[in-house]
Amino acid sequence: KIMDEHKSRYSSFGTSLDSTIKHKPEQLLVEPKVFSSYITRKGDIPRKIQVERLLKKYSHFDITECLKSNGITTHIVECDKIVDKNRSILSMPLHLFDRTDYHYRSADDWHRSVQESSPTGLPARAMCSDILKNNDIVLSWKHCTVVRSNLEDNKPHRLSVIFSHDSKRTVTELDAIMVCFMAEDPELYCRRLVEAVKSKQLIAATVTMNLYVDCMPVDNLKPLDSEQVNRVLVHAINTTKLRSNTMLDTSSLLQQYNLNHMRTLNQLILVNLLHKQQKDVQMVKAVSVDHTLFQHASTVFPPRKEIIVETDGPLEERSRSFKFGSLWNKIESLHIMLQVQSDTMNLDKVSFFSPPEKTQRYEEFVMNQQASNNSLVTAVKETWLNAITAAVRNNLKDVKKGWFNLEESNLEVYTFSKLRKFMYRINFAMEDSLRDLMYRMVGDYTKLMKQFCPESVEVLSNDTVVVKGGKFPLFTVDLKFVNAVAGGQQSHTINNHAALNHAAAAGAPSSHTPA
């Protein structure tokens, strides 16, 4: 009875105790970026709830107060008050200095989303200017709806909005950088505007400082002297065609170079003036007096780094000591190493294996490989070694005394001589050559054997074998059949087991030749 009374009481307000009200988040065309899966696992916050919380966080952020504290609104108001906008750098539109690093989404994505949301539009907050009674301009970011993208009018940096507080629903065209969508991070948007204004002020100050330098007189400055002019011409006309060109006019080049030289001198004078007379300069109402905008001379021409030398000896003595300890202070040693490299290149042409050109017997294959092996051994142990020995003897035969003396018989003197170190150098080069040669031979043998390996072998009968792939059969195998009766059936005995095993290892079909 009590429950019935409660039901009748709550039914008068349009609710019922039997039913529960479930909150359903509003589905938006463009949502904030949330790094969460669309399929919610047990215990995790649903994606829609995360999106709604992020939207509430974005909507509570005060863009106007943030930009006002950073001086952005004051800068925009001062730029709007400029009468002749064609003569001032500060009157240039702010979107020219926008950086894509601070874009929440790309401009093309926002334009496409605005077009897809037509005719309802996308919710946003845009800059709205209110004029007070004393003609002061107050800027604030108010709620609006972006109803149109101006890509069709070749204005990719403009958007058309309708403010929510406007009862007349007037369409206002604004720069896209002045619009912050509700699905956009307002903190990132404020940093984007701050960086754009800073970049604009920096460029304006740099252009102004360069204009000051260009307006300085050059009459009392010393131009380039004849020695400097000749040095410039030597570096500029550095090819045969330029030297032989009689129609080449260098006067205009020298005039421009001389003008740049005097402009650099004026820049140094201005920087020195701004640095030493700061109080006097501050009394002048100038757009910029920041001398740090120019590069310092030390950055353009960095000082030479000091070379730390452990010894205190003079350079000539250190150079003489280095040449004395070097192996290449004689032309004979260079000739020997050149001959060693030439003989090593000839050794690369020799092959350790003899590739077969047709199907052959196993004995013939072994004989060919042994002949190729013997030729390589002869080339290495006799030809190559004798050629290097002859190169050393022929080039050092005239050196009778000194560190490369081949006739030296004293073991103690030879131990400290350059000849011993030089022989070690040749020995290391020969060892590297032999190691590379063996690696190459192993690779060649592997490729050679793979050419004769078939993809598949199917034995249909004693006389029929189907082989797929492979260059050609590598070995010819003889099989001997012996007729014997055992239990009324004919048995086959293979005598040449070794040849058959080699044929099976190579994966080739056997040719049956009766003995």
Secondary structure, DSSP 4 states (H G I P E B T S, - for coil): -HHHHHHHHHHTTT--SSS-----PPP-SS-------SSPPTTSPPHHHHHHHHHHHHHTS-HHHHHHHTTHHHHHHHHHT-S-TTS-STTS-GGGG--GGG-SS-HHHHHHHHHHTTTT-EEEEEEEEEE-TTS-EEEEEEEEEEEEETTTTT-TTEEEEEETT-TT---EEEEGGGEEETTS-HHHHHHHHHHHHHHHHHHHHHHHHHHHHHTS--TTS----HHHHHHHHHHHS-SHHHHH-TT---HHHHHHHHHHHHHHHHHHHHHHHHHH-HHHHHTS--S---GGGSPPHHHHSPPPPPPP-S--S-HHHHHHHHHHH-TTSSHHHHHHHHHHHHHHHHHTT--SS---SS-B-HHHHHHHHHHHHHHHHHIIIIIIHHHHHHHHHHHHTT--SSTT-TT---HHHHHTSHHHHHHHHHHHHHHHHHHHHHHHHHHHHHHHHHHT--SEEEE-SSS-EEEESSSS--B---------EETTEE----S-HHHHHHHHHHT-PPP----
